[in-house]
Amino acid sequence: MTIPEDLLDEIRADATERGMSAYVAETLRFKRDRDRLLELADWLQEEHGPVTEDERVAALDELEDLDAEHERRRASGKHNAGEAA
């Protein structure tokens, strides 16, 4: 496997705290998970058709609401795993 030297230098700088192996393993997991999500999205689109603009906007609005709720909980110190969302 050949990795461009400039990319390796950047990775080494980013990975110093946790180590190269941990950095590479995390990156590979992220890539694998992303590939699986893309596969799921393709399958869902084949089964149910493309996402409409209204559906996309609604999903993004819901994500913003979830992010805001998580931020409120983080700020108030409420982050117990057993709490309902």
N, C-alpha and C positions, 0 to 999 in steps of 0.2 A: 504494500500500500504506500502510495506517495502522497504526501500532504505538502502543499506549497509552504515554503519557509516563512513567508510573512503571516500566513494564517496560523502556523504553529507558534510563532512568537506571540501573537495576540492571545491564543489559547493558553499558553504558558503563563502569561501575565494574569489572565482571568482565573486560572486554576490554582494559583499558588496557595491560596488559603486551604482548599479542601483536597488538593492533589489531582494529578492528571487522570488517574484511573477513575476517581469519583466523577470528575468533570465529564469524561468521555462516556461513562456509563449513564449519567444523567441525560446527556445529549442524545444518546442512542435510544433511551426510553422515551424521551420527548418525541423523537422522530417516529418511532414505532407507534406511539399513541396517536400522533397526528395522521399517520398513514391509515390507521384503523378508523379514525373519525372521517377522513375523506372517503374511505371505502363505504362507511355507513351512509354518509351524505349522498353518495352516488346511488346506492341501493334504494334509499328513501325516495330520491328523485325519480328513479325508474318505476317504483311502486306507486307513488302518489303524485307525480308530476312536479314541475319546478315550483319553487317557493315564490309566492306572489310578493309584490312590493309591500302590501299591507301586512302580510305575515312577517316579513323581514323587519319592518319597523316595529311591530308589536313585540317581536323577540328581543330586539335591541332595547326597547323600553323596559321590558321585564328584567333584562340583565342590568340595566342602570339602577332599577329599583333594588335588586338583590345586592349590588355593589354598595348602594347607599345604606341599606340595612346592615350589611357586614361592617361598614365603616362606623355606623352608630354604635353597634355592639362592641367593636374594638375600642372606641373612644370611651365607652362607659364601663369597660372592663368585663362585659358579659360575653364570654366566649366558651361557655361550658358545652361540651360535646353533646350532652343530652337535651339541650334546648331546642325547641321547635323553631323553624325558620320563619 
